Amino acid sequence: YAGHGCEKSYYQATRDYGWKNKDLMKKHQKLMLTYGNIIAGVSIALTMLQYTLNAYNGKPLTVFLFGILPILVLALCIFLGIYQSKERSFRQMIKVGLGISILFAVIAAIFWVIFIKYIAPTHLETLNSLQLETYKGEHPEVDAQTIEQMRTAMEGNTAPWIQFNLSLVSNLFFGLILSLLASSFFKIFNRN
């Protein structure tokens, strides 16, 4: 190569490329940690706020604050993480979005188990009772036997490991969908 005007050997070029990948990987990890922790913090704060205010009334503001807002913040964090990564590869954009989602899902699931086991041990019972009362109000024709079967099924899902898995899977599902949407959006509107 030296005789053909190339300034770098093949070895030097591949070594430099490896360093660039490591720097890029560190940048992506930093973005995943930053945005994953932000959404986890927001989620924990909203859960504690809802519990403190005993806001389980189903009013539109309550539904927005504690049901829709966390999904919007997750979407914002994933979009910002992917945008700030400045990636053009769909695969790399998905990795950044999923990294944010995985970190959030694990932190949220661990917090949820701690919350239902130590902070508010009767929380799931309260939620189940409210759901059953709402269901009875919406469907007055349902007999007592069906309601009792529903109550039994709900009580069977209160084990901490089941709650951990439910929280983890549901948060990962939302994260996957939002990562796919964000990556598709940025791939379609190729950033210049």
RAVEN-V430144 format. One line per field, one symbol per residue. ss: DSSP state (2 for helix, 1 for strand, 0 for the rest). burial: # if it has 16 or more other ideal C-beta (glycine too) atoms within 10 Angstrom, else .. Layout:
ss->???
burial->???
This chain:
ss->022200000222222222222222222222222222222222222222222220000002222222222222222222222222200002222222222222222222222222222220002222222222222222000002222222222222000222222222222222222222222222220000
burial->...........................#..##..##.###.###.##...#...##........##...#..###########.#.#....##################.###.##......##...#.....................#...#........##..##..##.###.###.##..##.....
